[in-house]
Every structure is written in structure tokens, then in C-alpha cells.
């Protein structure tokens, strides 16, 4: 049996999957077209595009207990992503394949399909096939990805075949040989640019999947991959590489292919990439590389380590383009601060200067960099552009992880890009234990203002209770909420502290106050009821009269007094009967009306009846009894109302 390998998930893919988890939750809770769903789709699309900038394609396998990325089991897997895997597995989803160029409407269609009540029967049986996004149902071959890596190569091979032939193979149709597939690619690449792009993406995905597993990659898969590339003509290879979305994508494809192909083929690919970049290799350099490759008389598939090593070095210092893994041409590294200073003097900020500033900050020269940028005579546009290179969320994340953070710098980063800082602030709140630091973080979060709402609401459903409470507090500081209905579900949270903070947040907003108060009154929890009643400020909407009358039967006198004070402003005669029951009772042999024992609740009800309903016949008789009472407290209450003994 083939041993299983595991690897940590790349950061940008992890972020995209976390947003998928959040967006799926939103799509399940709210209807299609809802504001929160639309925002979640937009955020998820942005994350996926960011991930595809570095990975070209993403193939995600779903297993009962985890995820497989490009044929490699993801370990360790966070609880949130494990929950995502289990959700998708329950819907019978086997693989999700995303290609460069994916659009927002495709992501929306994916979420709508996954959130459907019959997802396990629809997408779980038929799958989903869009131009840049495909979902395959759960089959044995997909589950086997987690036990043995070979099956994943069949998935990539199938994608390549479909891209070349422009269709899915019919059931029972024989799979093409590598030479037949190469012939189909030759024809398809010459027909349209779109066909070339699809074939290139399929080849790039296959190369990445093999490279990620290194020595574990199936020999058969590597051999088929090499045979297809070897059978392609030079013009077709150049056409396919021209279809890459960027220079970095071509370099990535070349790096992933380095260890798979023989030197002669590698040299051909290297020349094709150079020509696609508009930087063809000179004849002397081609001759030198040919001698270094040493291909004379070498068997097909042989590898030359020295040649591969030299090509790697060449890629790293290729003129004018930084490697997409963040490496920078060493010739552009010296005297970074001097470059920044000259740019500020000239009021220009080309990309290589911005990159130089970012590198200086990363190398620990933040203070010197900011001293240059903050000079009062600098051009504001140039200074802002260079500041953006340093004051980004990554610097904020590093600062928030420090034992003694630089709070002045943190505030500056947040002022520069407030909305982008919310996620890092929430991550810090989730782990901080010091109370004073938590207070600082909450104040900073509140300072972001309305721009923080979308991120706060997105993190709320899956946050632990303590973070959920902090998020609700921050939402309560906003001048108004655009989507208060998203918070209403927190009134049913398991933790009382979260429920109470959610209620405080909702009653501040005119649109959500009455529904929130209604839920609180129906909860039967005295803490929530007191908060809800206090939020009404002597104003009782008609729809709350019935719940308030129900409170008059409670044993808690404080709650009853609050309810009576609110009912004092109600014109509905239905309140008279319950209030009378608090003031009078039947007693004695003849079962005549008598006054209840004198309590604050009884006196409060008597005052409301006397002030609001003095002409109502039962109230008239009640007031007559009250005037005849010898209880000084009753008489004092009547005197205050001008209704004492006559």
C-alpha cells in the first residue's frame, strides 16, 4: 500500500476555505439574493482569486474526516475546516476543482447548490459543471485519495482529456493514449485561444499535483505527463504557454515541471517560456544550456541534477520579474532605503520602489522607513503609496502577536486600512488573555466604524462565546446596523452572556428593537426581560401589550413593576382586567370585592387605573373602596393623584 503524505495547507488556500465555510453558513441561513449572502459571495470570490494567483488551479478532495489538496492530505486540519469537510461529505461532494478566471456568479451558483435542502441528491449525484468551477459527486475513487495518492492523478488526467477533446468521454469510450491526447491538443490549441487556456490550466494543475508529492508521485502519472509534453510540437508548446494568465504563472509551471521531464524537453520548455515572456534566449546561451544538459546519447526520461539546479538558479534571477514565491532579483536589493529616499524626492513610486520599501520593512528597518516617509515635505500621493507597502495587515498581524505590541504603530496601520484590519483584530481578541490588552483591542475595533460590520457579522456565527460577545459589543458601538437581522439568532445562543450582549445591541437599533424585545419577553429569563423592558423607555408598542400582560402573573415584583409602568401609557382597555386583579380580590362569606394586600405592585396598579381609566365602571367602584380604606399608603397614593377622601 502507498503511504499517505500530509502537508500544511497554504495560507491563501486556508483563507479561501475559511471564507467558504462562512459563506456556506450564510447561504444556508438566508435566501438567495440576501445582502449577507451577496457580501459573502463577493468576499469568497476575492479570496479564491487571491489563492489562484499563486496556485493557478485548486483541486480539493473531500474525505469523511478531512481534506486533500492536489493529492496531499492536509494536516494539521483546524476544527473549522474539519467541520467544512464533514458538511461537504454529508452532501456527497467528492471533489471541488477551481480554475483561474472563476467569476462571482459561478461562486454564487456553487453556494446555492451546496446550500439547497436536497444538495445530497442534486449536486451529490449529478455534480456541478461550470466554465471555471466543477464539483464531482462522491465516488470510491475520490474517497481513495485519502488512502493512496494514485487516484488523484486520474482526476487531473481526466481534466486534461476533457480540455483537449472539448467534451466529456462517453461511458465505455476508451481513454486516449498519450500520443492520441497530444494529437488532440495540437488540433485544439490551433482552434481558439480559450481552448489553449483550458489545456494549459489542465497541464499546470497536473504538473503541480505531481510536484507536490515529489518522489511519491505515481510513476505512471509522471510518465504519461512527460509523454504528452514530449509529443507536442514546438509551436503548440509556445501557444499553450502564451495562454498563461501571467509571467509568474509560466514560471510556476516551469518550476513544477523541472523534476518531471528529461533535460532536452526541459530546454525546449525553457525556450518556450522565454519567448512567451518576450525575452528569447540568445543563441550563445542556448548552446551553453545544451552542453550543460548533456542530452547526447542519454536515454529518454533521464534526469541531470546539475542542469535542473542551474535552471532553478536562472529562474530565480530572471531579469525584471520576481519569482512568484516572493524571491526578489538580488540585483535590486542593495540600498533599499536609499531607493525609497530618492523616490520620495522625485515624487514617484514605481513597483520596484514599493517592493524595495516592503522588503526594508520586512528586514527590520520599519523605523527608518517611516522616518523617510513621514517627512513633511514629501509628496502626499507618493508617501501614501509607499506607506501602503509597509502598513499592511501582515505587519498588523505580526505586531498583534508581540508580547508588548507597539500600540501607536497598530493605530496607524488601522487608520491606513481600517476595514482590512478587522480580521487581525478579531484573531488577536480570540487569543489575548490580558484584560487591559483586550480593552485596547475592543477600542481599536470600535474605531473602525461601519466598515467593520461585514467582517464582524461574517465571523459571528462560528465564534466561541467570548469572541462572539466581543463582536456583539463592537457591533453595538456602530451608529446603525445595515443587517440587524443577522444578529437576532444570537438571542438563542447557549451562553447567557452572549444572549444578553446580543439583546443590548439589537435594542439600540430602531428597526430591530421590537422583535428583539418580543423574543426576550418570551424567553422567560429575568435578566433578558429586565434589559428588554428598560430599552422601551416608557413606550409600549401595540404588539407588546400581550407579552407585558403575561408578565403581571410573574412572581418577580420588579418585573411586574416595570410592566405596569409601561402599561400606564397603553390605551387598550384589555389592560384593565389584569390590573384590577392586582388591586382587588373576592373574599368573605358573601364573596364580595376587597382590596388586595398593600404592596408596591398593588399600589402601582391602583395608580395606573386611577389615572388612566377613572371613568371605567369597575375602576369607579374600586376607587370608592380605596377611598374608604384605612391604609395610609393607599391614601397617600390617592392624595398624590388628587383622589383622596371627600
BAVO-832084 format. One record per residue (C-alpha): residue in one letter; x negated, y negated, z negated. Coordinates in steps of 0.2 Angstrom, whole numbers, padded with zeros to 4 digits, always signed. Each point is the difference from the previous one (the first is absolute). Layout:
BEGIN
AXYZ...
END
This chain:
BEGIN
X+0000+0000+0000X-0006-0018+0004X-0004-0010-0015X+0010-0015-0003X-0009-0017+0000X+0007-0016-0009X-0004-0018+0001X+0005-0017-0008X+0013-0009+0011X-0007-0016+0008X+0006-0015-0008X+0009-0008+0014X+0010+0017+0003X+0004+0001-0018X+0007-0018+0000X+0011+0005+0015X+0006+0016-0008X+0004-0010-0016X+0010-0012+0010X+0009+0015+0009X+0005+0006-0017X+0007-0017-0005X+0009-0003+0017X+0008+0017+0000X+0007-0003-0018X+0007-0017+0007X+0007+0008+0015X+0008+0014-0010X+0008-0013-0013X+0006-0013+0013X+0009+0000+0017X-0009-0003+0016X-0003-0018+0003X+0000-0005-0018X-0013-0014-0004X-0010+0011-0011X-0001+0014+0013X-0005-0012+0013X-0014-0007-0011X-0006+0017-0004X-0001+0005+0018X-0010-0015+0004X-0012+0003-0014X-0002+0018+0004X-0003-0004+0019X-0013-0012-0005X-0009+0013-0011X+0001+0013+0014X-0008-0012+0013X-0014-0004-0013X-0003+0019-0002X+0000+0003+0019X-0013-0014+0003X-0012+0012-0009X+0007+0017+0004X+0008-0002+0018X+0012+0014-0005X+0007+0008-0016X+0006+0018-0001X+0008+0004-0017X+0004+0017-0004X+0013+0004-0014X-0002+0015-0012X+0011+0004-0015X-0013-0007-0012X-0010-0013+0010X-0006-0008+0016X-0012+0004+0014X-0008-0014+0009X-0008+0005+0017X-0002+0018-0005X-0008-0004-0018X+0010+0002-0016X+0001-0016-0009X-0007+0001-0018X+0002-0007-0012X+0018-0004+0003X+0008-0014-0010X+0017+0004-0008X+0009-0012+0011X-0007+0008+0016X+0004+0017-0007X+0018-0005-0002X+0000-0007+0018X-0007+0017+0006X+0014+0009-0010X+0014-0011+0007X-0006+0003+0018X-0002+0018-0003X+0018+0001-0007X+0006-0008+0017X-0010+0014+0010X-0012-0012+0007X-0016+0009+0006X-0011-0014+0008X+0001-0019+0003X-0011-0006+0014X-0003-0018+0003X-0009-0008+0014X-0007-0017+0004X+0013-0012+0006X+0014+0005-0011X+0014-0013-0002X+0011-0006-0014X+0015+0008+0008X-0008+0017+0001X-0004-0001-0019X+0018-0006-0003X+0006+0016+0010X-0011+0011-0010X+0006-0007-0017X+0018+0001+0006X-0002+0018+0005X-0009+0005-0016X+0013-0009-0011X+0015+0008+0008X+0010+0012-0011X-0002+0014+0012X-0018-0003+0003X-0005+0018-0004X+0012+0006+0014X-0003-0014+0013X-0018-0006+0000X-0005+0016-0010X+0006+0011+0015X-0002-0011+0015X-0014-0011-0005X-0002-0018+0007X-0009-0005+0016X-0003-0018+0003X-0014-0008+0011X-0012-0003-0014X+0007+0010-0014X+0005+0019-0001X+0007+0011-0014X-0001+0019+0002X+0011+0011-0011X-0007+0012-0013X-0006+0016+0008X-0012+0013-0006X-0015-0007+0010X+0002-0017-0009X+0001+0008-0017X-0016+0010+0004X-0010-0016+0002X-0002+0000-0019X-0007+0017+0000X-0011+0000+0016X-0005-0014+0011X+0001+0009+0016X+0018-0003+0003X-0002-0019+0000X-0010+0001+0016X+0015+0007+0009X+0010-0015-0005X-0013-0012+0008X-0002+0012+0015X+0018-0001+0003X+0000-0019-0001X-0014+0000+0013X+0010+0012+0012X+0016-0010-0002X-0010-0017+0004X-0008+0008+0015X+0016+0008+0008X+0012-0014-0006X+0012+0013-0008X+0002+0013-0012X-0004+0018+0005X+0015+0011+0003X+0003+0014-0012X-0010+0015+0007X-0010-0011+0012X-0019+0005-0001X-0011-0012-0008X-0013-0007+0012X-0018+0004+0000X-0013-0014-0003X-0004-0001+0018X+0019-0001+0005X+0002-0013-0014X-0014-0010+0007X+0007+0000+0017X+0017-0006-0007X-0009-0014-0009X-0009-0005+0016X+0017-0002+0009X+0008-0009-0014X-0014-0012-0004X+0001-0006+0018X+0019-0003+0000X+0002-0013-0014X-0008-0010-0013X+0013+0006-0013X-0004+0019+0004X-0019-0004-0002X+0004-0008-0017X+0010+0015-0006X-0014+0012+0005X-0014-0010-0008X+0010-0001-0016X+0003+0019+0000X-0019+0003+0004X-0005-0012-0014X+0012+0008-0013X-0007+0018+0005X-0018-0007-0002X+0003-0007-0017X+0009+0015-0006X-0015+0011+0005X-0013-0012-0007X+0009-0002-0017X-0002+0019-0004X-0018+0000+0006X-0007+0018+0000X+0017+0007-0005X+0008-0006+0017X+0006+0015+0010X-0013+0006+0013X+0014+0003+0012X+0007-0018-0002X-0017-0008+0002X-0004+0011+0015X+0016-0005+0009X-0002-0018-0004X-0018+0000+0008X+0006+0010+0015X+0014-0013+0004X-0012-0015-0002X-0014+0009+0010X+0013+0004+0015X+0005-0018+0001X-0008-0011+0014X-0010-0015-0004X+0014-0013+0006X+0013+0009-0010X-0010-0001-0015X-0003-0018+0002X+0018-0003+0004X+0005+0008-0016X-0012-0009-0011X+0006-0017+0008X+0017+0005-0007X-0006-0002-0018X+0008-0014-0010X-0017-0007-0005X-0019+0001+0000X+0000+0007-0017X+0012+0013+0005X-0012+0006+0014X-0014+0000-0012X+0010+0010-0012X+0004+0013+0013X-0018+0001+0005X-0006+0003-0018X+0013+0013-0003X-0005+0009+0016X-0019-0001-0004X-0001+0017-0009X+0012+0009+0012X-0008-0002+0017X-0016+0005+0009X-0013-0014+0003X+0004-0001+0019X+0018-0003-0004X-0004-0012-0014X-0011-0010+0012X+0014-0001+0012X+0013-0006-0013X-0013-0013-0007X-0002-0007+0018X+0019+0000+0002X+0003-0009-0017X-0014-0013+0005X+0008-0004+0016X+0018-0001-0007X-0008-0013-0012X-0007-0010+0014X-0018+0004-0006X-0006+0014+0012X-0016+0009-0005X-0015-0006+0011X-0009+0013+0011X-0016+0000-0011X+0011+0004-0016X+0010+0013+0009X-0017+0009+0005X-0006-0001-0018X+0016+0007-0007X-0001+0014+0013X-0017+0005-0005X+0005-0001-0018X+0015+0011+0003X-0011+0013+0008X+0014+0008+0009X-0011+0009+0013X+0003+0019-0001X+0010-0002-0016X+0015+0012-0002X+0017-0007+0000X+0006-0007-0017X-0018-0001-0007X-0002-0014-0012X-0016-0011-0003X+0000-0008-0017X-0013-0013+0005X+0010-0007+0014X+0016+0000-0010X-0009-0010-0014X-0007-0012+0013X+0017-0003+0007X+0007-0003-0017X-0013-0013-0003X+0004-0008+0017X+0018-0001-0005X-0004-0009-0016X-0010-0014+0008X+0010-0002+0016X-0002-0018+0005X+0015-0012-0005X+0012+0013-0008X+0000+0006-0018X+0004+0018-0003X+0017+0003-0005X-0005+0007-0017X-0006-0017-0006X-0018+0001+0005X-0007-0016+0007X-0014-0002+0013X-0015-0003-0011X-0006-0014+0011X+0014-0010-0005X-0002+0002-0019X-0015-0011-0005X+0003-0017-0008X+0019+0002-0001X+0002-0015-0012X-0010-0011+0012X+0011+0005+0015X+0015-0005-0011X-0008-0016-0004X-0003-0004+0018X+0018+0004+0005X+0007-0011-0013X-0011-0015+0006X+0005+0004+0018X+0019+0002-0005X+0001+0017+0009X+0004+0018-0006X-0003+0013+0013X+0003+0018-0005X-0018+0004-0003X-0001-0014-0012X+0015+0005-0010X-0007+0018+0000X-0016-0007-0007X+0009-0009-0014X+0010+0016-0004X-0016+0010-0001X-0009-0013-0011X+0015+0001-0012X-0001+0019+0000X-0019-0001-0004X+0003-0010-0016X-0002-0018+0006X+0018-0005-0003X-0006-0015-0011X-0012-0007+0013X+0013+0003+0014X+0014-0010-0009X-0012-0014-0004X-0003-0002+0019X+0018+0001+0004X+0006-0011-0013X-0011-0015+0005X+0012-0015+0001X-0007-0006+0017X+0004+0017+0009X+0013+0001+0014X+0016+0006-0009X+0005+0012+0014X-0018+0008+0000X-0001+0001-0018X+0017+0009-0001X-0004+0012+0013X-0017+0005-0009X+0009+0000-0017X+0012+0013+0007X-0014+0012+0004X-0005+0000-0019X+0016-0003-0009X+0009+0015+0006X+0010+0014-0010X-0015+0011+0000X-0010-0013-0010X+0016-0002-0011X+0001+0019-0003X-0019+0001-0005X+0002-0015-0012X+0016+0008-0008X-0010+0016-0004X-0014-0010-0009X+0000+0002-0019X-0001-0019-0001X+0008-0007+0015X-0004-0018+0007X+0018-0007-0002X-0004-0016+0009X-0006+0009+0015X+0015+0012-0001X+0012-0016+0000X-0009-0007+0015X+0002+0016+0010X+0018+0001-0005X+0002-0018+0005X-0008+0004+0017X+0011+0015+0004X+0014+0001-0013X+0011+0013+0009X-0015+0012+0004X-0005-0001-0019X+0016+0007-0007X-0005+0019+0003X-0017-0002-0009X+0008-0009-0014X+0013+0014-0003X-0014+0013+0001X-0009-0009-0013X+0016-0002-0011X+0002+0019+0001X-0017+0004-0008X-0004-0015-0011X+0002+0003-0019X-0006-0016-0007X+0015-0011-0004X-0008-0017+0003X-0005+0007+0018X+0017+0006+0003X+0007-0017-0004X-0012-0008+0012X+0005+0012+0014X+0018-0003-0003X-0003-0019+0001X-0010+0002+0016X+0014+0011+0007X+0013-0013-0004X-0010-0014+0008X+0001+0009+0017X+0019-0005+0001X+0012+0006+0013X-0013+0008+0011X-0002+0013-0013X+0018+0007+0001X-0002+0012+0014X-0015+0009-0008X+0007+0000-0017X+0017+0008+0006X-0010+0013+0010X-0010+0005-0015X+0015+0000-0012X+0008+0017+0004X-0015+0011-0004X-0009-0010-0013X-0002+0007-0018X+0011-0008-0013X-0013-0012-0006X-0004-0006+0017X+0018-0001+0005X+0003-0011-0015X-0014-0012+0005X+0007+0000+0018X+0017-0005-0006X-0007-0013-0011X-0009-0008+0015X+0015+0001+0011X+0010-0009-0014X-0012-0015+0002X+0004-0003+0018X+0012-0014+0003X+0012+0011+0009X+0000+0018+0007X+0004+0004+0018X+0004+0018-0003X+0007+0002-0018X+0009+0015+0004X-0016+0010+0001X-0003-0003-0019X+0018+0006-0005X-0005+0018+0000X-0013-0004-0014X+0015-0002-0012X+0001+0019+0000X-0018+0003-0003X-0005+0013-0014X-0009-0013-0010X+0010-0013-0010X-0014-0013+0002X+0001+0001+0018X+0019-0001+0000X+0000-0015-0011X-0013-0009+0011X+0010+0004+0015X+0015-0008-0008X-0009-0016-0005X-0006-0002+0018X+0017+0003+0008X+0010-0011-0011X-0011-0015+0005X+0006+0001+0018X+0018-0006+0003X+0003+0013+0014X-0005+0015-0011X+0006-0006-0017X+0018+0007-0001X-0004+0017+0007X-0015+0002-0012X+0011-0006-0015X+0014+0013+0006X-0013+0014+0000X-0007-0005-0017X+0017-0001-0008X+0005+0017+0006X-0017+0008-0006X+0006+0000-0018X-0018-0006-0006X+0001-0014-0012X-0017-0007+0005X+0006-0002+0018X+0017-0006-0005X-0007-0014-0011X-0011-0006+0014X+0014+0001+0013X+0012-0010-0011X-0013-0013-0004X-0003-0003+0019X+0018-0005+0003X-0002-0016-0010X+0019-0002-0005X+0005+0004+0018X+0011+0016+0003X+0003+0004+0018X+0017+0009+0003X-0007+0016+0004X-0009+0001-0017X+0016-0002-0011X+0004+0019-0001X-0018+0005-0005X+0000-0014-0013X+0017+0006-0007X-0008+0017-0002X-0013-0007-0011X+0013-0006-0013X+0002+0018-0005X-0019+0002-0004X-0006+0002-0018X-0014-0012+0003X+0007-0017-0007X-0013-0010+0009X+0005+0007+0017X+0018-0004-0004X-0004-0018-0005X-0009-0003+0016X+0015+0008+0010X+0012-0011-0009X-0009-0016+0003X+0000+0004+0019X+0018+0005+0000X+0004-0018-0007X-0002-0007+0017X+0011+0013+0009X+0017-0005+0006X+0006+0018+0003X+0014+0004-0013X-0006+0018+0000X-0012-0005-0014X+0014-0005-0012X+0004+0018-0005X-0018+0006-0004X-0003-0016-0010X+0016+0002-0010X-0006+0017-0005X-0015-0007-0008X+0010-0013-0010X+0016+0010-0005X+0006+0017-0005X+0016+0009-0006X+0001+0005-0018X+0011+0004-0015X+0016+0010-0001X+0009-0010+0013X-0015-0001+0012X+0000-0018+0001X-0014-0011+0008X-0014-0005-0012X-0017-0008+0003X-0015+0010+0002X-0014-0001-0013X-0009-0016+0001X-0016+0003+0010X-0010-0011+0012X+0007+0010+0015X+0018-0003-0007X-0003-0018-0002X-0008-0002+0017X+0015+0009+0008X+0012-0011-0010X-0008-0016+0006X+0000+0005+0018X+0019+0004-0001X+0004-0016-0009X-0010-0011+0013X+0004+0009+0016X+0017+0008-0002X+0009-0010-0014X+0017+0000+0009X+0000+0019+0003X+0014+0008-0011X-0010+0013-0008X-0014-0013-0004X+0013-0012-0007X+0006+0013-0013X-0018+0004-0003X-0005-0018-0004X+0015-0001-0012X-0007+0015-0010X-0017-0008+0001X+0006-0017-0007X+0009+0010-0015X-0016+0009-0004X-0009-0004-0016X-0017+0005+0007X-0011-0016+0000X-0010+0006+0015X+0016+0001+0011X+0005-0017-0006X-0016-0008+0004X+0000+0008+0017X+0018-0008+0003X-0006-0017-0007X-0014+0000+0013X+0013+0002+0013X+0012-0012-0007X+0012+0014-0004X+0000+0001-0019X+0015+0000-0013X+0014-0012+0004
END
